Structures are given as C-alpha cells and as structure tokens.
C-alpha cells in the first residue's frame, strides 16, 4: 500500500508492447513526492501470461 496513491486498471481484454493498460495516480506535499509515490505504486504491477 502506498499512501495517497491509487492504481486504476482499464480492463482491456488484450495487451501488447507499449499499450497503456492503466494509470497510477498519487498526491503529495509537492510534485516530487507525488511522482515518487506514483512510481512506487506502478512498480508493483507485474504482467501475467494468460
């Protein structure tokens, strides 16, 4: 869990290289902190072969 951060996945049925499948949203006391939190939560996503 990352404070004041949210990961939104779009629910697309297929993925391919460079396709955006979601977005990481975050807040912080300044933009640097918000960016770091967004990077942290987006780094928790791993692709799974289906």
N, C-alpha and C positions, 0 to 999 in steps of 0.2 A: 504494500500500500504506500502511495506517495501522497503527502498532504496537499490539499487543494489542487489535485490533478485528476483528470478523467481521460479514459481511453474510449473512443467511440469507433466501433467497427461497423462498416457499411452493410455487411451481409451479402456481398456479391457472391454469386454461385461459383465463379471461376477466378483464378488468379494467374497472372503471368508477370514476367520480369518488368519492373518499373510501374506496375499498376498500383494505384493508391487504393488500399483496402480499408483505411480508417484514418483517424486523426487523433493526435494527443493534444489535450487542452490543459493548461495549467495557469495558476495565478501565483504571484509572489510579491514581495515588498518592492521589487524593481524588475525590469525586463530580464536581467541576467539570471535572477533566481527563478523566474517563471520558465525561461528557456531550459535551465538545468533540470527542473522538475519534469518538463515535457520530454526531454531526452531520456531521463531516468525511467519514466513510465513506458515510453515507446521501446526502450531497450529490453523490456520484459516480454515482448511479443516474439514468438518463435513460430516459423511455418511448420505445418504438419502435412505430410504426404497423405493423400486420401485415396 
